Amino acid sequence: SSSSSSSSSSSSSICTFDGIVSFSHPMSLVQGDKFFSTGQLQLKSIEMMVDAINTKRCGVGVNGKRYGIELTTYGDDSSKDKVEAIVENAMIPIGNTIIGSNNSSSNSNNNNNNNNNAPRQRTVDASFWLGPYSSGLTGKMSPHAN
């Protein structure tokens, strides 16, 4: 699979990306989760960062190319076992095509985001994990990180 170009618009210019860098993040997304409050703060902060990088900086530059950032969240239920299962099964491999909305830099696998934008396909050029909140949850992720 080869790189696909994707665009994200900002108030003053249109950014064209040579590819996508994917960040996957297990986090507490349900109100009853032990770390829900902290998870919501983390999610909002990361979404703001991704949006600023993609729209104000036109992504990140690597070797003369521009790459957009994509965030995918996974509800971990504040559970060590769930974090381990997510990490073992949910990594988006490099070279795979992912589908997302035209104007979103964040995908959630636990929330109902009603986005009416037509889907677009992108090839993942690099893939990383962001650690969940708490050392106990991160400890379950660490052995699987490369």
C-alpha positions as CSV (number, residue, x, y, z in Angstrom):
1,S,0.0,0.0,0.0
2,S,1.3,3.4,-0.8
3,S,0.9,6.7,1.0
4,S,-2.3,8.6,0.4
5,S,-2.7,12.3,0.6
6,S,-5.2,13.8,2.9
7,S,-6.2,17.3,3.7
8,S,-7.3,19.2,6.8
9,S,-8.5,22.7,6.7
10,S,-7.7,25.6,9.0
11,S,-9.1,29.1,9.0
12,S,-6.3,30.5,6.8
13,S,-5.0,27.6,4.7
14,I,-5.5,24.1,3.6
15,C,-2.9,21.5,4.7
16,T,-2.0,18.6,2.5
17,F,-0.4,15.6,4.2
18,D,2.0,13.1,2.7
19,G,0.8,10.5,5.2
20,I,-0.5,9.8,8.6
21,V,1.1,9.2,12.0
22,S,-1.3,7.2,14.2
23,F,-1.5,7.5,18.0
24,S,-3.6,4.9,19.8
25,H,-4.6,5.6,23.4
26,P,-6.5,3.3,25.8
27,M,-8.3,5.6,28.3
28,S,-11.2,5.7,30.7
29,L,-14.1,7.0,28.6
30,V,-17.2,5.9,30.5
31,Q,-18.5,7.9,33.4
32,G,-18.4,4.9,35.8
33,D,-14.7,4.2,35.1
34,K,-12.4,4.8,38.1
35,F,-10.2,7.2,36.1
36,F,-13.0,8.9,34.0
37,S,-12.4,12.5,35.2
38,T,-8.7,12.3,34.4
39,G,-9.4,10.5,31.2
40,Q,-11.7,13.3,30.0
41,L,-9.1,15.9,30.8
42,Q,-6.5,13.9,28.9
43,L,-8.8,13.4,25.9
44,K,-9.6,17.1,25.6
45,S,-5.9,18.0,25.9
46,I,-4.8,15.5,23.3
47,E,-7.5,16.4,20.9
48,M,-6.6,20.1,21.2
49,M,-2.9,19.2,20.6
50,V,-3.7,17.1,17.6
51,D,-6.0,19.8,16.1
52,A,-3.4,22.5,16.6
53,I,-0.6,20.4,15.0
54,N,-2.8,19.4,12.0
55,T,-4.4,22.8,11.4
56,K,-1.9,25.4,12.6
57,R,1.3,23.6,11.8
58,C,0.0,21.5,8.9
59,G,1.1,18.3,10.7
60,V,4.6,17.3,11.6
61,G,7.6,17.5,9.3
62,V,9.9,14.5,8.7
63,N,12.6,14.4,6.0
64,G,10.9,17.1,4.0
65,K,7.4,15.6,4.1
66,R,4.3,16.6,6.2
67,Y,2.4,14.0,8.2
68,G,-1.0,14.5,9.8
69,I,-1.7,13.2,13.3
70,E,-4.5,10.7,13.9
71,L,-5.7,9.8,17.4
72,T,-7.7,6.7,18.1
73,T,-9.0,6.1,21.6
74,Y,-10.1,2.8,23.1
75,G,-12.2,2.6,26.3
76,D,-10.2,0.7,28.9
77,D,-12.8,0.6,31.6
78,S,-9.9,1.5,34.0
79,S,-9.1,-2.2,33.8
80,K,-5.6,-3.7,33.6
81,D,-7.0,-6.7,31.7
82,K,-8.8,-4.5,29.2
83,V,-5.7,-2.4,28.6
84,E,-3.7,-5.6,27.9
85,A,-6.4,-6.9,25.5
86,I,-6.5,-3.5,23.7
87,V,-2.7,-3.4,23.2
88,E,-2.6,-7.0,22.0
89,N,-5.4,-6.6,19.5
90,A,-5.9,-3.0,18.4
91,M,-2.6,-1.6,17.1
92,I,-3.0,-0.1,13.6
93,P,-0.2,-1.7,11.5
94,I,2.0,0.6,9.4
95,G,0.9,0.4,5.8
96,N,-2.7,-0.3,6.7
97,T,-5.5,1.9,5.4
98,I,-7.8,3.5,8.0
99,I,-11.0,5.2,7.3
100,G,-12.1,8.4,9.1
101,S,-14.1,11.6,8.6
102,N,-12.8,14.4,6.4
103,N,-12.5,16.9,9.2
104,S,-11.7,14.9,12.3
105,S,-8.3,14.1,13.7
106,S,-9.7,11.9,16.4
107,N,-11.5,8.5,16.3
108,S,-13.0,6.9,19.3
109,N,-13.9,3.2,19.6
110,N,-16.1,3.8,22.6
111,N,-18.0,7.1,21.9
112,N,-20.9,7.8,19.6
113,N,-19.5,10.6,17.4
114,N,-22.2,11.7,15.0
115,N,-20.2,13.0,12.1
116,N,-21.9,13.4,8.8
117,N,-18.7,14.0,6.8
118,A,-17.9,11.5,4.0
119,P,-15.3,9.0,5.0
120,R,-11.7,9.2,3.7
121,Q,-9.0,6.6,3.5
122,R,-5.5,7.1,4.7
123,T,-2.4,4.9,4.9
124,V,-0.7,4.7,8.3
125,D,3.0,5.7,8.0
126,A,3.9,5.4,11.7
127,S,2.0,4.0,14.6
128,F,2.5,4.8,18.3
129,W,0.8,4.1,21.6
130,L,0.1,6.7,24.3
131,G,0.1,5.2,27.8
132,P,-3.1,5.1,29.8
133,Y,-3.5,7.0,33.1
134,S,-2.1,5.2,36.2
135,S,1.1,3.2,36.6
136,G,-0.9,0.0,37.0
137,L,-2.6,0.4,33.6
138,T,0.6,1.5,31.9
139,G,2.4,-1.5,33.5
140,K,0.1,-3.9,31.5
141,M,0.9,-2.0,28.3
142,S,4.7,-1.8,28.7
143,P,5.6,-5.4,27.8
144,H,3.8,-5.0,24.4
145,A,5.4,-1.6,23.4
146,N,8.2,-1.7,20.9
